[in-house]
Amino acid sequence: MTKKQDQCPRVHVNAKYCTCTYTGCPRHGLCCECLHYHRQRGELPACYFTEEEERTYNRSLAFYFQRHMR
């Protein structure tokens, strides 16, 4: 666990529901940091995608809208 994860009181609860399959992610369970990280890149975090979509690691807004706005 990283130092930041030790400081977050909800990290264990959040981690149970985190759908990200990137096991080396330092933001796993740190939803606020995950959202900030992906927002800076014009992306959405894994929790916005289906399991199949998440496995593509394509977090772009264009991919999200293509799949969800029909």
Residue pairs with C-beta under 8 A, 6 or more apart in sequence:
1 11
2 26
4 26
4 30
4 33
5 11
5 28
5 29
5 30
8 14
8 29
8 30
10 29
11 29
11 30
12 29
14 29
14 30
14 31
15 28
15 29
17 47
18 28
18 29
18 31
18 46
18 47
19 46
19 47
19 49
19 51
19 54
20 28
20 34
20 45
20 46
20 47
20 54
21 46
21 54
21 55
22 28
22 46
22 57
25 34
27 33
27 34
27 37
28 34
31 45
34 45
35 45
37 45
38 44
38 45
38 59
41 59
42 60
42 61
43 59
43 60
43 61
44 59
44 61
44 64
45 59
46 54
46 59
48 64
49 59
49 64
49 67
50 67
53 63
53 67
56 63
